[in-house]
Amino acid sequence: MNYGLPYKGSKGKIAAEIVNRMPPATHFYDVFAGGCAVAHAAILSDKYKVVHINDIEPTPQFFVRCLNGELAGEKRIITRDEFHQLKSSDLYAALAWSFGNNAKDYLWGDDIAPLKLEACRMLLADTWQQRRQLGSKRYAAPTQVTIKRLNAPKNCFPTFRVFRVFRS
């Protein structure tokens, strides 16, 4: 299971093991919470009545908002310019749209951002019709192409593969 907010250096992979080694108590203190992975594992363990989360960064506030379901309907797609305008005042923009959740650098490079943003718009569209309309702006109808593999060793590749090819 993944615990807390993902970022480089997260204790997410070892959080459950850390909590398993701790004795049950009334209070659990995660004083250097970072992405709150250990706190998240502690909450899910039911070993503690109260879990205290602290960090110098604003990630615990964002984590608690996520736990409380405050971001369940969040569908904003943040561009690079919006990110730089909002990162100091909007935790969603700063953490969800930053590289490695570092709240400093935008999620994607200039070369790939337009394509990734378009994919986000398609994925977050409310209906399949909206998704199709957004997708049809970039791609024509897919074409089925059959390619025969020659001289392929047996049991290595299937003899035939079907690929989808998009025309721009």
Secondary structure, DSSP 8 states (H G I E B T S, - for coil): ---S---TT--TTTHHHHHHTS--EEEEEETT-TTTHHHHHHHHHT-EEEEEE--SSSHHHHHHHHHTTTTTT------HHHHHHHTTT-HIIIIITBGGG-SSSBSS-TTTHHHHHHHHHHHH-SSHHHHHHHHHTT----EEEEEE--S--TTTS-SEEEEEE---
